[in-house]
Amino acid sequence: MNTLRQLITDTSARINAAVATRLDRAFVHFAFRTPPGADQVPPADRMTDLLDEAAPFYDRAARTGALFQPPSRPRVEMVQVRSRYAGHGAAYDLSWPSGYSPLHPRYAQALAQCPETRTCHARWFKHDDPAPAMICLHGWGAGEYTGEQLAFPVRWMFSRCQLDVVLMNMPFHARRKAGLGRSTPAFPTPDPTRSVEGFAHAIQDARTLIDLLLDRGAPWVGVMGMSLGGYTSALLATVEPRLACAVPLMPFASLPELIWRHGHDTPSQRTAIDAGVTLERLALAMRSVSPLDRPARIDTSRILIGAGERDGITLTSQARKLYDHFQGSHLCLFPGGHLYQYGRRRVFAAFHDLQRQIRHDRGEPLTIDLAVAA
């Protein structure tokens, strides 16, 4: 009987591993090896000039404080919506005008082409009484609330951890995306202007949301992000000292490295190399929004990084780079991949312990269900 049980377990593990690997490979082919539209990436012969201009321009903006802009105090529209997730509370759709001011005329032009990105959107699963809140940041090409309520364990965090959960749309995604026909999101891209300011834009929007939640009674606010959102949550931890915790899940640590690796030997990369584009130039142009080039502004013991051992998209090695950079942080690995995240419950078990520790340190009562999300 034990031999049969072991055989079933081993077979299941092999099947899971194969599915995870194939799904991630298919995504990489679509996302990185399908050339993006001409409106998203400048011609190769223009890229070298843009990269050389971006590095000093955004480095100076970061030094002077112009890049990571303070939260704004906008008028927020709040509309209650039906949701089966909010058992002892309610769900609200929030919208407010983004307070981010473009630094470069090219980013102002990008916003003019996509005015939807000037309006922020979030769905707030709110308890009747004030509760700690977790802001959840989605991955590339995602952000629709129906999908994000499955991607993140919203019901478990809301009902069993007694946390408010807030799903925020990233710039150029979901409700902040121009039209429905675009095959790939307009952020991030190899274009340094769009990527650097896109991340700075997302950070300003998230800080404004933190203000809103604290003003409305949340005792503390943390951030959790997946993939693109994982990178953004790591970056936010280097900007916003009020964060109680940061939980980057399946994050990348370097956008240039990700673009370069997955674009290997594609026609577009060969053309870019012939024009003088290099990984080093990309990295210099985008270092102002690299968490690896910035110190944490929060206690690193409150940073929990989760990664799949078979992640073929953002790669386990990228998560390890963040872990090595944020000395004192926690790294939790699970056996699955980026899209098929089997075994990820161990990451949420670690998050369960982290938020309990935060409550304990703050003297809050620990009346939390011990069941862990799948």
C-alpha positions as CSV (number, residue, x, y, z in Angstrom):
1,M,0.0,0.0,0.0
2,N,2.8,2.4,0.9
3,T,4.5,1.6,-2.4
4,L,1.3,2.3,-4.4
5,R,0.8,5.6,-2.5
6,Q,4.3,6.7,-3.3
7,L,3.9,5.8,-6.9
8,I,0.7,7.9,-7.1
9,T,2.5,10.8,-5.4
10,D,5.5,10.6,-7.7
11,T,3.3,10.4,-10.8
12,S,1.2,13.3,-9.7
13,A,4.4,15.4,-9.1
14,R,5.7,14.6,-12.5
15,I,2.4,15.6,-14.2
16,N,2.2,18.8,-12.2
17,A,5.8,19.7,-13.1
18,A,5.2,19.0,-16.8
19,V,2.0,21.1,-16.9
20,A,3.7,24.0,-15.0
21,T,6.7,24.0,-17.4
22,R,4.6,23.9,-20.6
23,L,2.2,26.6,-19.5
24,D,5.1,29.0,-18.7
25,R,6.9,28.2,-22.0
26,A,3.7,29.1,-23.9
27,F,3.3,32.4,-22.0
28,V,7.0,33.3,-22.7
29,H,6.4,32.7,-26.4
30,F,3.4,34.9,-26.5
31,A,4.7,37.7,-24.2
32,F,8.3,38.0,-25.2
33,R,8.7,36.4,-28.6
34,T,5.7,38.1,-30.3
35,P,6.9,41.6,-31.4
36,P,4.9,44.3,-29.6
37,G,3.2,47.1,-31.5
38,A,5.2,50.0,-32.9
39,D,3.5,52.4,-30.6
40,Q,4.9,50.6,-27.6
41,V,8.6,50.2,-28.5
42,P,10.6,52.8,-30.5
43,P,12.6,51.7,-33.6
44,A,15.9,50.1,-32.8
45,D,17.9,53.0,-34.2
46,R,16.1,55.3,-31.8
47,M,16.5,53.1,-28.7
48,T,20.2,53.8,-28.1
49,D,19.5,57.6,-28.0
50,L,16.5,57.1,-25.7
51,L,18.5,54.8,-23.4
52,D,21.4,57.2,-23.2
53,E,19.1,60.1,-22.4
54,A,17.0,58.2,-19.9
55,A,19.8,57.2,-17.5
56,P,20.9,60.7,-16.4
57,F,17.4,62.1,-16.7
58,Y,15.7,59.7,-14.4
59,D,18.7,59.3,-12.1
60,R,18.6,63.0,-11.5
61,A,14.8,62.8,-10.9
62,A,15.3,60.1,-8.4
63,R,18.0,62.1,-6.5
64,T,15.9,65.2,-6.3
65,G,12.7,63.4,-5.2
66,A,10.8,64.2,-8.4
67,L,10.5,60.6,-9.6
68,F,8.7,59.1,-6.6
69,Q,6.0,61.7,-6.0
70,P,4.1,62.1,-2.7
71,P,0.6,60.8,-2.4
72,S,-2.2,63.1,-3.6
73,R,-5.5,63.9,-1.8
74,P,-8.0,63.3,-4.6
75,R,-11.8,63.1,-4.4
76,V,-12.5,59.3,-4.3
77,E,-15.7,57.9,-5.9
78,M,-16.8,54.8,-3.9
79,V,-19.6,52.5,-5.3
80,Q,-20.8,49.4,-3.5
81,V,-20.9,46.3,-5.6
82,R,-22.3,42.8,-5.1
83,S,-19.7,40.2,-4.0
84,R,-19.9,36.7,-2.5
85,Y,-16.5,37.3,-0.9
86,A,-17.5,40.0,1.6
87,G,-19.3,37.9,4.2
88,H,-19.1,40.4,7.2
89,G,-18.7,43.6,5.3
90,A,-19.1,44.9,1.7
91,A,-17.2,45.4,-1.5
92,Y,-16.7,48.8,-3.1
93,D,-15.3,49.9,-6.4
94,L,-13.1,52.9,-6.0
95,S,-12.0,55.4,-8.6
96,W,-10.0,58.6,-8.3
97,P,-7.9,60.8,-10.6
98,S,-4.2,59.9,-10.5
99,G,-2.0,62.5,-9.1
100,Y,1.1,61.5,-11.0
101,S,2.7,64.3,-13.0
102,P,4.7,63.1,-16.1
103,L,8.3,64.1,-16.1
104,H,9.2,63.5,-19.7
105,P,7.2,64.7,-22.7
106,R,7.2,61.2,-24.1
107,Y,5.4,59.8,-21.1
108,A,2.9,62.7,-21.2
109,Q,2.3,61.7,-24.8
110,A,1.7,58.1,-23.7
111,L,-0.9,59.2,-21.2
112,A,-2.6,61.4,-23.9
113,Q,-2.9,58.3,-26.0
114,C,-4.4,56.3,-23.2
115,P,-6.4,58.8,-21.0
116,E,-8.0,55.8,-19.1
117,T,-4.7,55.5,-17.2
118,R,-5.2,58.9,-15.7
119,T,-8.0,57.4,-13.6
120,C,-7.1,54.9,-10.8
121,H,-9.4,51.9,-10.0
122,A,-9.5,49.5,-7.1
123,R,-11.9,47.1,-5.5
124,W,-12.0,47.2,-1.7
125,F,-13.3,44.2,0.2
126,K,-14.1,46.1,3.5
127,H,-15.1,44.8,6.9
128,D,-17.8,46.6,8.8
129,D,-15.3,47.6,11.4
130,P,-11.8,49.0,10.7
131,A,-9.3,46.3,9.8
132,P,-5.8,46.0,8.5
133,A,-5.6,46.1,4.8
134,M,-3.5,44.3,2.1
135,I,-3.2,46.0,-1.3
136,C,-2.9,43.4,-4.0
137,L,-1.0,44.2,-7.3
138,H,-1.7,42.0,-10.3
139,G,0.6,40.6,-13.0
140,W,1.3,41.7,-16.6
141,G,-1.8,41.7,-18.8
142,A,-4.1,41.0,-15.8
143,G,-6.1,43.2,-13.4
144,E,-9.7,42.3,-14.1
145,Y,-11.4,41.9,-10.7
146,T,-13.0,38.5,-11.4
147,G,-9.6,37.0,-12.3
148,E,-7.8,38.7,-9.4
149,Q,-10.3,37.4,-6.9
150,L,-9.1,33.9,-7.9
151,A,-5.4,34.7,-8.4
152,F,-5.2,36.1,-4.8
153,P,-6.8,34.2,-1.9
154,V,-9.2,37.0,-1.3
155,R,-11.9,35.0,0.6
156,W,-9.2,33.5,2.9
157,M,-7.5,36.8,3.6
158,F,-10.8,38.6,4.2
159,S,-12.7,35.9,6.2
160,R,-10.1,34.0,8.0
161,C,-7.2,36.5,8.4
162,Q,-9.7,39.3,9.0
163,L,-7.9,41.6,6.6
164,D,-9.4,44.1,4.2
165,V,-8.3,43.2,0.7
166,V,-7.9,45.9,-2.0
167,L,-7.3,44.9,-5.7
168,M,-5.6,47.8,-7.5
169,N,-5.3,48.2,-11.2
170,M,-1.8,49.0,-12.5
171,P,-1.3,51.7,-15.1
172,F,-2.2,50.7,-18.7
173,H,-4.0,47.6,-17.4
174,A,-7.6,46.4,-17.0
175,R,-9.9,49.5,-16.5
176,R,-6.9,51.7,-17.1
177,K,-6.2,50.3,-20.6
178,A,-7.2,52.0,-23.9
179,G,-9.7,49.9,-25.8
180,L,-10.1,46.1,-25.8
181,G,-8.2,45.2,-29.0
182,R,-4.6,45.7,-27.9
183,S,-2.8,42.3,-27.7
184,T,-0.2,43.3,-25.2
185,P,-0.2,46.0,-22.4
186,A,1.6,49.2,-23.0
187,F,3.6,48.9,-19.8
188,P,6.2,47.8,-19.1
189,T,8.2,47.6,-22.3
190,P,11.8,48.0,-23.4
191,D,11.1,51.7,-23.8
192,P,12.8,53.3,-20.8
193,T,10.5,56.3,-20.6
194,R,7.4,54.2,-20.4
195,S,8.8,51.6,-18.0
196,V,10.5,54.0,-15.6
197,E,7.6,56.4,-15.4
198,G,5.1,53.6,-15.5
199,F,6.6,52.2,-12.3
200,A,6.8,55.6,-10.7
201,H,3.2,56.2,-11.7
202,A,2.1,52.9,-10.0
203,I,4.0,53.8,-6.9
204,Q,2.3,57.2,-6.6
205,D,-1.1,55.6,-7.1
206,A,-0.4,52.9,-4.4
207,R,0.8,55.6,-1.9
208,T,-2.4,57.5,-2.5
209,L,-4.4,54.4,-1.8
210,I,-2.4,53.8,1.4
211,D,-3.4,57.3,2.5
212,L,-7.0,56.5,1.8
213,L,-7.0,53.3,3.7
214,L,-5.2,54.8,6.8
215,D,-7.5,57.8,6.8
216,R,-10.5,55.5,6.8
217,G,-9.4,53.6,9.9
218,A,-7.0,50.8,8.8
219,P,-4.6,50.2,11.6
220,W,-1.9,49.2,9.1
221,V,-1.5,48.5,5.4
222,G,0.7,46.0,3.6
223,V,1.2,45.1,0.0
224,M,1.2,41.8,-1.9
225,G,1.9,41.5,-5.6
226,M,2.3,38.8,-8.2
227,S,4.8,38.9,-11.1
228,L,4.8,42.5,-12.3
229,G,2.9,43.3,-9.1
230,G,5.6,41.4,-7.2
231,Y,8.3,43.6,-8.6
232,T,6.2,46.7,-7.9
233,S,5.6,45.7,-4.3
234,A,9.3,45.2,-3.8
235,L,9.9,48.7,-5.3
236,L,7.2,50.1,-3.0
237,A,9.1,48.7,0.0
238,T,12.0,50.9,-1.0
239,V,9.9,54.1,-1.2
240,E,7.0,53.9,1.4
241,P,8.1,53.6,5.0
242,R,4.5,53.3,6.3
243,L,4.1,49.8,4.8
244,A,3.6,47.2,7.5
245,C,4.8,44.4,5.2
246,A,5.6,43.6,1.6
247,V,4.9,40.2,0.0
248,P,6.4,39.9,-3.6
249,L,5.1,36.7,-5.2
250,M,6.9,35.3,-8.2
251,P,8.6,38.6,-8.7
252,F,11.3,39.5,-11.2
253,A,14.2,41.6,-9.8
254,S,15.5,43.2,-13.0
255,L,13.2,44.1,-15.9
256,P,16.2,44.5,-18.3
257,E,17.5,41.0,-17.5
258,L,14.0,39.5,-18.0
259,I,13.6,41.3,-21.4
260,W,17.1,40.3,-22.5
261,R,16.8,36.6,-21.5
262,H,13.4,35.9,-23.0
263,G,14.1,37.9,-26.1
264,H,17.3,35.9,-26.8
265,D,18.0,35.5,-30.5
266,T,14.7,36.9,-31.6
267,P,14.7,39.1,-34.8
268,S,13.8,42.2,-32.7
269,Q,16.7,41.6,-30.3
270,R,19.2,41.0,-33.1
271,T,18.1,44.2,-34.7
272,A,18.5,46.1,-31.4
273,I,21.9,44.6,-30.8
274,D,23.0,45.7,-34.3
275,A,21.8,49.2,-33.5
276,G,24.0,49.3,-30.3
277,V,21.4,48.3,-27.6
278,T,23.0,46.2,-24.8
279,L,21.7,44.7,-21.6
280,E,24.1,47.1,-19.7
281,R,22.5,50.1,-21.4
282,L,19.0,48.9,-20.6
283,A,19.9,48.4,-17.0
284,L,21.5,51.9,-16.6
285,A,18.4,53.5,-18.2
286,M,16.0,51.7,-15.7
287,R,18.1,51.6,-12.5
288,S,16.2,54.5,-10.9
289,V,13.2,52.1,-10.5
290,S,15.2,49.0,-9.7
291,P,14.7,47.7,-6.1
292,L,18.2,46.1,-6.3
293,D,19.6,49.6,-6.5
294,R,17.6,51.0,-3.5
295,P,17.6,50.2,0.2
296,A,14.4,49.0,1.9
297,R,12.4,51.7,3.8
298,I,10.7,49.1,6.0
299,D,12.0,46.4,8.4
300,T,13.3,43.7,6.0
301,S,12.0,41.0,8.4
302,R,8.6,42.2,7.2
303,I,9.4,41.3,3.6
304,L,8.3,37.8,2.5
305,I,9.2,36.7,-1.0
306,G,7.4,33.7,-2.6
307,A,8.6,31.9,-5.7
308,G,7.9,28.7,-7.7
309,E,10.8,26.3,-8.2
310,R,9.6,25.7,-11.8
311,D,8.9,29.3,-12.6
312,G,9.9,29.6,-16.3
313,I,8.7,33.3,-16.6
314,T,10.1,35.5,-13.9
315,L,12.5,32.7,-12.7
316,T,13.4,31.6,-9.2
317,S,16.8,33.1,-9.6
318,Q,15.2,36.6,-9.9
319,A,13.4,36.1,-6.6
320,R,16.6,35.0,-5.0
321,K,18.3,38.2,-6.1
322,L,15.6,40.2,-4.2
323,Y,16.1,37.9,-1.2
324,D,19.8,38.5,-1.2
325,H,19.4,42.2,-1.6
326,F,16.9,42.6,1.2
327,Q,19.1,41.2,4.0
328,G,16.9,39.7,6.7
329,S,13.9,39.1,4.5
330,H,12.2,35.7,4.1
331,L,12.2,33.5,1.0
332,C,9.5,30.8,0.7
333,L,9.7,28.4,-2.3
334,F,6.9,26.1,-3.6
335,P,7.2,23.4,-6.2
336,G,4.9,24.9,-8.9
337,G,5.5,27.3,-11.8
338,H,4.4,30.9,-12.5
339,L,1.0,30.2,-14.0
340,Y,0.3,26.8,-12.5
341,Q,1.1,27.5,-8.9
342,Y,0.7,24.1,-7.3
343,G,1.9,23.9,-3.7
344,R,1.7,27.6,-3.2
345,R,-0.3,27.2,0.1
346,R,3.1,27.0,1.9
347,V,3.7,30.7,0.9
348,F,0.3,31.7,2.3
349,A,1.1,29.8,5.5
350,A,4.2,31.9,5.8
351,F,2.1,35.0,5.2
352,H,-0.4,33.9,7.8
353,D,2.5,33.8,10.3
354,L,3.8,37.1,9.2
355,Q,0.6,39.0,9.6
356,R,0.0,37.3,13.0
357,Q,3.4,38.6,14.1
358,I,2.6,42.1,13.0
359,R,-0.6,42.0,15.0
360,H,1.2,40.6,18.0
361,D,3.9,43.3,17.8
362,R,1.1,45.9,17.7
363,G,-0.7,44.4,20.6
364,E,-3.7,43.4,18.5
365,P,-5.9,40.4,19.5
366,L,-5.1,37.2,17.6
367,T,-8.6,35.9,16.8
368,I,-7.6,34.4,13.4
369,D,-8.7,31.1,11.9
370,L,-5.6,28.9,11.5
371,A,-6.8,27.3,8.2
372,V,-4.5,28.2,5.4
373,A,-5.5,29.2,1.8
374,A,-5.0,26.8,-1.0
